[in-house]
Amino acid sequence: MSLFLRMSSIVVAISALSLGLAPLPSLSAQEGEEAPAEKPAAEETPAPAEAATPDDTAAEEPAGEPAAKAAPRKKAAAPAGGKEERKAPNLYPEVPSVFWIVDFEPVCLRMVAPKEGLGTGRVYWYMLYDLKNGSKEARDLFIEITAASDKGKTYSDMYLPSVERAIEKKEGDPNLWGKTDLHALASKRERNDPKYNYFTLKPGEKRRCVAVFNRLDLNANKITIRVAGLSNEVGRVTKDDGAKELEERIREFYYERAGDEYAPTLDSFVMKGRDWVKRRIALAVSPPSPQ
């Protein structure tokens, strides 16, 4: 019996060492001390029975596992309370705060056929728009408005006093601000005045304006209108070949026509979108000074 117990102890000891468990008492112990060696086996037997209860299972988990499981819970809670998101809408998220912007809101695209003046007998298209200075400081502006159709034709806001008068009469508003008013203002300044083509928009001022273009291409289905001068974000850029360019932020408005292609009118053009883009203009290179 004693030999059988010793052989059993040897087997258990070898199994414990292979499994990385604590070693059993020394084999040189007396037979009266073998009873404690059997206690681990007796203690291991109830463990599976206790594991059947879910609450007991959680209590019997190794000490290292709760810490590992706690980490994902902390990560899940971090986005909810650890990072605050801005709730107020940002109308111009890409514009740095050091730059200012003047609001430009298109009103309509229409046609006019003057009955008197230089434009008599011709059809022009024009755009009414609102300029608003929402800041507390006056803004000196030089607004440039151009357009292009999907058929390759380009347009530009022109100085046509007789056409502007016809538009004011048609719209019932004699105070539309246009190239005629800007020309009258510039005529009072010197040509070398840095603000020769500028006008001032007072703090909080909103002004209804008009841009006049030539006859619309009847085959056009899309029109892109570009407005420069709404922001003071202007800078110089050097290209890889060393050429200098002027980079400025401009506003683009996209119109599409969904009406009858055989009876095109500007009323059938609908604005489909708008965006801020950056435009580059090549700077003139000064000729080398004579030696």
Secondary structure, 3 states (H helix, E strand, C coil): CHHHHHHHHHHHHHHHHHCCCCCCCCCCCCHHHHHHHHHHHHHHCHHHHHHCCHHHHHHHCCCHHHHHHHHHHHHHHHHHHCCCCCCCCCCCCCCCCCCCECEEEEEEEEEECCCCCCCCCCCEEEEEEEEECCCCCCEEECCEEEEEECCCCEEECCCCHHHHHHHHHHHCCCCCECHHHHHHHHCCCCCCCCCCCCEEECCCCEEEEEEEECCCCCCCCEEEEEEECCECCEEEEECCCCCEEEEEEEEEEEEEECCCCCCCCHHHEEEEEEEEEEEEEECCCCCCCCC
